[in-house]
Amino acid sequence: MSKERLRELLAELSTELHSASDVDDDTRELLGQLHDDIDRLTGEEHASAVDRAKSLESRFAANHPVAERIAREFADLLAKMGI
C-alpha cells in the first residue's frame, strides 16, 4: 500500500507542477529525479528520495501551498517506510 501511495502522491505533485507556470527548470529536474528514485526503489534504503522530496517541499513553501503539502506528505511517507 505505501508504494502505491507514493506513486499517487508523485502523480498529484506532477499534475500540480505542470499546471504552474512559475516553476523553474531546476525544480522540474528535481521532480524528474524523484520520479527516477521511486522507480528504482526496491525496499532498500534510498535517502536521496527523501532528500529530494524535502527539497521540493521547501521550494514550494511560498508560492505553491498545495504542492508543498503533497511534497511534505511524500517525504513523511518515505521516512515512515524507512526509505
N, C-alpha and C positions, 0 to 999 in steps of 0.2 A: 504494500500500500504506500509506503513512504516514497519509493522511487516513482510511482505513478503521480503522487502529489508534487514531487519535484518537477516532473515534466509539465504538469498542469500549470504550476506557478511560472515556469520558464516561458510557456506559451502566452500566459497573461502578460508577463513582463515584455515580451517581444511585441505583442499587439499594442500595448501601451506606448512603447517607444517608437514603433513605426508610425503611429498617429501623431507623434510630437514632431514639430518642425525644428525645434531648437536643441536637439541632441547632437553633440559633437561627434566627430569621427572616432576619437579615442574611446568614447563611451560605447559606441556601436561595436567597435573592435573588441572591447572588454566583454560585451554581451556575447559576441561570437565565440570567444574563448571559453566563456562559461558554458555555452552550448556544447562545445567540444569536450569539456571536462565531464559533463553529465553523461555524454555519450560513451566516454571511456570508463566510467565508474563500474567497478566490478565488486564492490563491497569492501575494498581495501581503503585505508585512509588516503584522502586526497585533499590536503589542506588548501591547495590553490583554488579549488572551487569555492570554499568558504571565504577565502580572502577576496576573490573576485566578486562574490555576492555582496560582501560588506562594502567593498569599494564602490560598487554600483549604488548601494543604498546611500552612501554619503554624497555621491554626486547628484542624486535626485532630491535631496533634502529640501532645497529651496524652491525648485521650480516644478517638480513632478511628485506631488504627495502620494498619488496612487501608486506610481512606480516605486517610490521609496518603501511603502508598506509591503508591496509584493517582494521586493528585494530583501527586506528585513525578515519577512516570514520564510523566504527561501533560505537565507543564511541560518536562521534558527533551526529550520528543519534539517539542514545539512549537519549542523553541530549536534543535534539530538541523535542523528543516525551515526554519529562518530566519524563522519567523513571529513 
